């Protein structure tokens, strides 16, 4: 694992962390300082890429501008590895307890398996923030499972840092977690208003211009964009994808997601609801680069849990292994330069089909009261299925 962290990440040259670092330094050095709009004027030299997240995200990484690049790099690596450790605990601990596995050997094995996942090592090697955001969401999932009054804070912060996690607020609404949803909205709005107060120029530039400028993100038809919009962009390239088709697809995905998440509410399956929401987030986001697919890790944990049930063979094991192998395979890059034809449509969008399959078929079940939910706190008893109370004499 140490060898992996020391060598493989350099293949991506810490590109995203470098963008964050240079963008906030440019911002603080530009005229007007934090109150100016210099944050979104920055572009990577010779490229169209720039800072693409809301101003609150820039405030969060602002302390990096006080460090040298090597020191900032160390902070980024440590933060991502710490987030990965928390994710491992939140997702693996319930599975280990439920199946009576040896704890530390299991952790070592799972960590090695995670290291082979393309989204995980790409997130580390790019210096991305998605592992940190997933850690925030999973912390909230644990709080939801234990009935904590603090549930919603992590999701609210994640939504303020990057817009994609805002779909987890929708998860709270669909599952009727009204207090947690209110907390998440309040935190997200409060963080955004804080950024407006501290950085009015950057906030105005982002919400009126930078948010809608897709050239800052990259080519939507690039094979790394494994979202519904990426599929349409590759089909229509070099023309722009049809917005109506994109909207219709998003509506269909959101409807399916809401139905399935409501089923998790009916049986008290918080983990399943979070996993389904992660898959839906990848589909509906306009841009889902391959390293964004860390949002599928909760679904992998659900599949692994199902596959380990006796007799530990058959369809659940086959599905779990297949999804894992696909996410390790680099298969979509075979169509990096040409995603045309039937083979390009199938293979070049393989991760999209995986996301859709998870959304359609991921198992939903009541939590096991004999274990702790998401590695902390007792599980609340699952509610009776709807209609059961009325049918009981």
N, C-alpha and C positions, 0 to 999 in steps of 0.2 A: 504493500500500500504506500509506503514511504517513497519507494522508487517511482511508482505511478505519479504521485503528486509532484515529485521533483523533475519529471521529464515530460510526460504527456501534455500537461497544460501549456507548455511552451509552443506546442503546435498551433495554438490559437492566439498566441502572442498577447494574451490578456486584453484583447481589443476593446471590449466593452468597458472594463475598468479604466482603461486608458482614456476613453471618451469621457467618462464621468469626471476623471481627474483633471483633464485638460479643460473641459467645459467650465467647471466651477472656478478654476484658476483664471481662465479668460474672463469670467463673470466678475470676479472680485477685482481684477486689474483694469477692466473696462471703465469708461467714464460713467459715473453715477453709482458705481459699486453695486451693492445688493439691491438698491432701489431702481437700478437701470434694467434694460432689457438685454444686456450683453450675453446672458446665458444662452439664448436661442439664436444669437448671431453667430455663435461658434459653429464651424464645420471642420471635420477632419481634413487636414491638408491634402488637396488633390482629390477629395471625394465629396459626396453630397451628404454623408452621415453627419448628424448632430445629436445634441441631447434631446431625447424624445419623451421624457417622463415629466409629470407635473412639477411645478416649482418646489412643492414640499419635499419631493425626492431629492432635489438639489440641496435643500437645506440639510437633509439627513447626511449627505456625503460631503457637505461643506468642510467639516474638520479635516478631510483628506488634503485639502489645499494647503494646510499648514505643515504638511509632511513632505519629505523628499519622495521621489517616485519609488525607490526601493522600499522605504518604510510604508508607503501607501499600499504597495503590492503585498507586503507581509500582512497588513491589516486585512486586506481583501481575502487572502487565502485563509487566514485564521477564522474570519467571520463565516465564510462559506463552509469550512470544515466543521465549525461549531454548529451551524445550522443543520448540516448533514447528520451530525451526531444526535441532535434533538429529533430530527425526522425519524432517524433509525429507532430511537427509543419509543416515540409515539406510535409508530406503525408496527414495529417488530415485537415489542413487549407483550401486547395482547395475544399475538399468535403463539409466541413461545410459552406463555403461561397456559393457554387453552390446551395445547397439545403436550404439555409436560416435557418440553425439550430442555436439554442442558443449556443453561443461559449463555455463558461466555463462548463456548464453541459455536453456538448458533449465531451470536453477534458477529464473530469473526467471519463466518461463512457468508452471512448476509451482507456484511460490509464489502467483502470481495466481489460478490455478485453485483452490488450497487456500482462498484468501481468500473464494471464492464458496460454499464448502461450508457449509451451515447448521450442522452439528455443530461445525465449527472456529470460525466467528465467534461462535456462541453460547457456546462454552466460554470464549473470550476475553472476551466482553462480560458474562458472568455472573461472571467471575473464578473459574472452576471449576478442579478439580485433575486432570481426566482426561488432559489433554495431558501433564502431568508424569508421571503413572503410566504412560502409554503409552511415554514416553521411557525410563523405567526398564525396562519389559518389552523394548523393542527393543534396549536396550543388552545385556540378557541374551541376546537372540537372537543378537547378534553374537558374544558370548562362547561360546555354544553352537556356532556355526558354526566357530569357531577352536579348539575343544577346551580352552578356558581352565578352570583349576581354580576360578576365581572365579564361574563361571556359577551363577545361582540367587540371588545377593544382591539384584539389582534386583527380581526377582519376589517375593522374600520381603518386601522393604520395601513394595512396592506392595500386597501382601495385608494387611500390618499397618496400612496407612493407610486402606484401603477394602477391604471383603470381596470385592467382585466379582472383582478380579484373582487371587484364590485359585484360580480355574479353571486358570490357567497352571501351577500346581503339578501339577494333574491332567495337563496336557500333558506335563510332564517325566516323570511316571510312565508314561503311555501310550507315550511314545517311549523308555522304558527309560533315561532319563538319571538314574540312581540317585544319583550324587554330587550333581548339580545340584539334584535334588528334595530330598535331605537338607539341602543348604545352604539352600534356600529355606524349608523347614519350620523349620529352626533359627533363621534370621533372623526369620521371622514370629513364632515363639513367643517368641524372646528380646526382640523389640521390644514385644510384648504384655505380657510379664512386667515389662519395664522400666516400662511405663506403670502396671501394678498397684502396683509399688513406689513410684513417684513420685506417683501419683494414685489411691490406693486407693478413695476415695469415688466418683470419677467412673467408675472401672473397674467397681465393683459396680453402680452405677446403669445403666451401659450394658449389661452382659452379662445383667442380671436384669430390666431394664425397658425402657430406651430402644430397644434393638435390636428389640423386638417391637411397639413402638408406631408403627403405620403412619401415625397422624395427624400425626406429626412430618414426614413426607415429603411428604404431599399426597394428593390424590384419585387413587386407583389407576385410575379410569376416565377420567381426563383424557387427551385425545388425545395429549398429549406423551409418555405412557408407552407406548413402542413395544416392549414385551416380550410374551411369551406370556401373562403374567398380565394385562397391559393389555388384550389382546384379550378375555379372559374377563370382565374387569371391565366393559368396555363392553357386552358381550352381556347381562350380568346386572344392570346398573345399574337402579335404585338399590340393589339387594341386593348382598351380598358375593359375589365369585366363588367357585365351587365348588373347594375345596381338592383334592379327589380328581382332578378334571379337570386342575387345574394340575400336580399331581404326575405324572399319567400323561404329560402333554405334556413335562415336564422329563425324565422317564426316556427317552422316545423321542428327544428331542433329544440327550441325553447319549450314548445308544447310537450314534446316527448320527455324532455328533462323534468318539467314540472310534474307530469304524471308519475314518473318513476320516483322522484324525490318524495312525492306525497305518499307513495307506497312505503317508503322508508319511515316516514312519520307514523304511519299506521301501526308499524311493528316496533318502533323505537330504535331503528338502526341508524344511529348518528354517523357511524363510520361509512356505511354504504351511501348515505346521502352526500357526504363530503366527496367520496370517490366519484359518484355520478356527476357532481358539480364540476369537479376538475376536468372530466372528459368533455363536458359541455362547454366549458370555458375555452378549451383548445379549439373546438369546432367553430364557435361563433366569433371569436376574436378575429379582427381583420387580418392580423399578422400573428402567426404562431410559428416562430422559428423552431427548429428541432430541439434546441436547448430549452425551450419553453415547456417541453413535454414532461418535465419533472412533475407537472400537475397530475400525471397519470400514476405516480407512485402510490397514492392511496388505493387505487384500483388494483394495482399489482399485489398489495398487501391483502386485499379481500380475496383475490384469486388464490394466493398462496395459502391462506387460511382454509379455504374450501378444498384445495388440493391435498392438504395434509390430513384430512379426515379419513379414517379407516374406510376401505382398505388401501388408501393412498395410491390409487391407480384409476384408470378410466378417463372419462371425458373431462372432469375438473382439472386433473393433472395435465392432460394434453393441452387444454386451453391456457392454463397458467404458463406452461413452458413455451408455448407458441408465442404468446404476447411478449414474454421476456426476450425470446430469441429475436423477434422482429425489432424490438427496441434496441437491441445490441448490434443489429446486422448491418447498419449503414446502407441498407438496400436502396433507399430512395436516391442515393448519390449516383447510382448507375445511370440515371436519367438526368444528370446535372446539366448536360449541354443540349439535350434534346428529349423533351417529355411528350413528343407527339405520338400518335398512333395508339392502338389499343393497349400495347404493352406499357407505354408511357402513362396512359390514363390509370392503369391498374397498379403498376409498380411504382411510378413516380409519386403516387398519392397513398402509398401503403400505410403510412402513419394515420392519415385521415380515416381510412377504412377501419383501422384498429380503434381509433377514438369512437367511431360510430358503433362498432360492434360492442364495445364496452358499455356505451350508453344504452344499447338495446338489451343486452343479456347479462350484465353484471348481477350476481346473486344478491338478493335482499333477504335478510333474516333478522329475527330478534337477537339482541346481544346475549351472550352467555353470562348469567348473573354470578357465576363462580369466579370470574376474572375481573380485573379492574379495567375500566374503559380507557383506551388509548393511553395506557401505562400510568394512570393515576386516578384515584377516587372511585368509590363504589358506583356500579351501574344502577341507575334507577330502574325499577321494574318496568318492563315493556307494557304499554297500554293494551287493553283488550282490542281485538280487531273491531272495526266499526260495525255496528249492528249486532255484536255479540251480546251486549248488555240487554238489548231489547228482546233478544230471543231467549234469554235466560229466565226461567219461571221465578 
